[in-house]
Amino acid sequence: MWSLLIKEIDRQSVIVKGGLNMLVDDNYSATIITDEQHARQIDKLEIVEGEIKVKDGIELTPLDVLNEIKVN
C-alpha cells in the first residue's frame, strides 16, 4: 500500500516520508494512503489547510517516466 507519513514540525504538518509498505519507525501524526505517483514524489507535495496538494508551478512526473529513471 502506497502511503505518506506526516509529522507536526513547528506546528505545521509536513510530509516526511512516502513509499510502499513502509514500516512506521517513529511517532508520526498521520499516515495517509495515496497512489504511487504521489508517494514517490513527496518533494513536490505540500499540505495546505489539511489537504495534500501539488506545489504551485510544479507538475508530477508520470509513472512511466519515473520507472525509467535509474538510481545509482
Secondary structure, 3 states (H helix, E strand, C coil): CEEEEEEEECCEEEEEEEEECCCCCCCCCEEEECCHHHHCCHHHEEEECCEEEECCCCCCCCHHHHHHCCCC
